[in-house]
């Protein structure tokens, strides 16, 4: 990743950009997932026009199981990850994001850049995948996954971003016809770390990067609802730590949508903004989701979180924008809505 960072720094200096310090209030955040770097798309022009102060990669940042334009069940090429990250390094998307400082990008992975469709801890090449991820993104070198967190902005306007790893320690998915799994997605070390992050004081808004959907439950694909005990544990953890302002950002689906679990055990509504994909598009045009706000967003899209800190009760606006920059779906709410109810 050093060569990528040096290139970004050179771009900034040569083009005369002036960057604020780490105490700059973050008001515009962009995020997305499901990106094939070899594909050209106009979506990056829309991203640049939005001018995010922070960009979050939510997984499937390249497709390790897509070789020469075809899906392969298992890519056993010993140089597969090097090739994947080299493709991402040279991509249109990375070039577009050179307007950001190197430390204005955070990432997690999903199954395809982890290495195999729907894979979890049983995946034989997971340690190769982890080392390649850490080398490229500069993430903490943890033995049990690629999760990370960072605070952005000054006191009173602090956004804490938590990027989960839902692959490295995830138990196998239930097979077709089997009941939903009582297994885990994070592993105990990540749970302990997450409790510490949610318990830390100082965060006014907490964005949790989750590569798969947290709220939506009705579809047949990967989701937290496949591991109901794990999902319940997450909601209880949010409640027990007293964490305020928690919002989930997810990808994976090749469609976008905004979901909200209103009767949440966390003590306040839990929003999940799903943006997918930057290049990949599902043939599914509609599906059941009683927690959805608005409609399913078909076609290429990226996600946006905007924060109006100038108000006494800051206003949060979450949007899904299409490849031409036009709004797909949007919702706004005061930050105070994401606070535990008083008894």
N, C-alpha and C positions, 0 to 999 in steps of 0.2 A: 504493500500500500504506500510505501515511502515515495515511490516514483510518482504515484497518482497525486499525493499531497504536494510534492514539490511542484508538479505541473500546475496545480490549482493556485498555489502561492505565486508562482511566476505570472500566471494569467492576471491575478489581482493587481500585482505591483505594476505590470506593464500597461495595464489599462486604467491605472490611476484611481482604483477604488479605495475609499476610506472606510474602514470597518470600526464599528463601535466596540467597546470592551465587553467583557463577560457580564457586566451589569446592565447591558441594554435590555429594556423590556421587550419580550417576545410577543408580537401581536399577530403574526402571520406564519402559520405552520402548514406545510404541504406533506402529503404522504401518498404512497401507492404500493402496488405489488404486481406480481405476475407479469414479468418483463422478459421478453426474448431480445437480447441485445443486438442480434443481427437484423432485427426488423426496424424499418424506418417508420416514424409516426409523427404527426403534427402536434401530438399532445405536449411535447417538450416546449414548443413555442408558447403554448398556453400556460405552462408552468412558469416559464421565464417572465411572462407578462404579469403573472400574479406576484412575482418577486418574494418567494417565501424567505423568511429569516432562518428557518430550520426545515430540513427535509428528513423524513423517516421512511426507510425501506422496510416493508412489512413481510418480506419473504417471497420466494420464487423469483429472486432477483436475476437469476438465469436458470436455464433448464438443463441440468446435467444429464437427464434421460431423453434428450432430444438431440439426435446426431444426424447430420446431413439432411435435415428436414424431416426426419422420421422419429417416432417414439420408439425407444428401446426399453424393455422391462428392467434391464440392469446394464449399466455402462461400466464395463470392467477395464476400460482403458486406464492404465496407471497414471496417465497425464490428464485425466478427465477434468479434475478440479482446476488444475493450472490453466487448461484451455478455457474453461468456463469463466474464470475470473479475468483472464486476458481479454476475452470477448467483452465482458462487462467494462473493463478498463478503457477499451477503445470505443465504447458505444456512444450513440447519440445522446443518451440520457446522462452519462457521466460528463460529457462535454457541456451539456446544458447547465449542469449543476456546478460548473466551475465558477459561477458567479458567487457561490457560497464559500466561506472559509472552510478549510478541511475539517475543523471541529464543529461545523454546523450541519453535519450529517450523522445520523445514527441508523443502525440496521439490526435486524434479526433475520432468521431464515425460515423457510417452510420446507415442505418435502422435496421439491424439485431441486433447489440449490443445496439442500441437505444431501441429496443424491439419488433418492428413489421414491416413487409415488407412494404416498400414505405411510412411509417408513417411520419407525420409532427406534427405541433403544436396541432392537434386535439387528439393526442394519450393520453389516459387517465392516463397512468402510467409514463408519461414523467418526472415528478418530482422525482419519485423513481429512475428512470434511471439516472437522472442527479446527484443525491446524491451518487449513487453507483459508477458512473464514477469518480467523484471528490475524493471519498474516496480511490479508487484504484490507480488512476494515480497521485494524488497530485496536480491536476490542480486548477486554481483559482476558488473560490466558488462564481460564478456569478449567479444571480437570473434568467438570461435569456438565459443560455446555457453554453457550455463547451469550448468556443473558448479561444485561448491563443497565445502568441508570445514570442520569445526570440531571442536575438542576440548572435551569436557565433563567436569568433575570434577577433583579434586585428584590430585597425583602418587600413584601406586600404585593409583588407582581411576579412571584416565582412559579415557574412551570417545571414540574418534575416529570421527566420522561423515563418510563420503565419499559425496557424491551425484554420480553420473556422469551425463553427457549422452550418450545413445545415439542421438540423432536428428540434430543439427545437422551433424555431419561423417560420418554413416554412409553407406557406399557402398550402391548399390542391392542389393536382395535378389535372389538367384538366381530366375529364372523357373521355372515348373513344368516338371519334366523335366530341368532343367539341374543340373549338379553343384553341391555347396555352394561358396559363394564364398570366394575367397582374399582378399577385400576386408577393409576395416577398419570399425570402429564408432566409434572415439574421435577420430581425427585426431592428428597428431604432437604438437601443442601440449598436448593433454589428456594424452597418454601421458607427456610430460615432466613435467607437473604432478603426475600420479598417482605417478610414481616418487619425486618429492620428498616427497609426502605419506606414502607407505609407508615411506620411508627415515627420516623424522623420528623421533627417540627420544621416549619418554614415553608412548606409547599402550599400555594394557594389553589393550584390546579394540578391534577395528576393524570397524565396520559399513559395508558398501559398499551404497549404494542403487542398484540396477540395475533399470530399468523393465521389462526382460524377463528371463526365467529364465536363470540361469547354469548350473545343473547338469542339469536335465531335457533330454533329447535326442531322445526317440522321437516326440513329437507333431509335427504339420505346421505349427504356427504359429511366430511369431517367437521367436527364442531365440539365445543365444550360439553354439550349435552350428551355426547357419547360416553362421557365420564361424569355421571351426575354427582357422585360423591366429591369429586374434584371441584366441580363447579360450585357446589354448596360450600365447600371449604373456602373457596375464594371469596364468596359473598360474606361468609362469617368473619373472615380475616379482615376485610374492609371495615365491617361493623366493629369488631373487637379492637382494632387499632385506632379507631376514631378518624380514619383517613377521610378528608373532605375532598370534594371536587374530582372524584375518580371518573374517568371516561375511557372506554375501550376503543382502540383503533384496530381494525382487522382487515384481512385480505382473502386470498385463496379461491374465491368463488367464480371469478371471471364475469361477475355481475356486481353492481354496487347497490347498497341500500342503507338506510338509517333505521336502526331498531332501538326500542326503549323498553326495558323491563321496569314497569312502574311500581309494582308491589314487591320490590326487591328486599331481600333479607339484609342487604347492606345498610338499610335505614333510609335510603333515598333512591330516586330513579337512576337506573344504570343505562346509559346510552352506549351504543356500539355503532360506530361509523365504519362501514365496510367499503373499501375502495379496491376494485379489481375489475379488469386489469389494465395495466399501462399499454400492453399490446394484445393481450389474450382476451377473447370474447366468447361467452357461452352461447349455445344454441337455445338454452332455456330462456324463454321470454317472460314467464310468470311462474310463481310458486307460492305456496301458502306460508304466511308468516304473520300471525295475529299481532305481533309486537312491532311490525313495520310502520314507520311514519312515511306517508306518501307512497310512491310506486317504486318498483324495482327499476334500477338504472341499467339499461342494456348498453352495450358498446363500450369502447375504451373510455376510461375515466380516471381521475385522480381526486384525492380528498383534500379538503381545506378545513383548518380550524382557525377562526379569527377571534381575537379577544379585545374587547373595548375596555381597557383599564381606566379610562378617564371618568367612568361612571362610579358613583358611590357603591353600587352593586354591579360589578363588571358583567358585561353581556358576552356570552359565548355564542358564536355562530358556527355551525358545522355544515359544510356543503360537499356535494359530489359534483364535480365539473366534468363536462364532456371534453373530447379531444380538441374541439374548437374553442374551449374556454367557457362555453355557455353552461349555465346552471342546470343540473339534472334535478337534484332535490336539496332542500335546505331546511334547517330548523335553528331557532334561536331561543335562548333561555338565560335567565340570570344565574350567576355563579352560586348565589345563595340557595338555589334549588337543589344543589348537590351537597347538602349538609345534613347530618343525622337529625332526625326529628327529636325534639325535646320531649321527655316523658310527661 
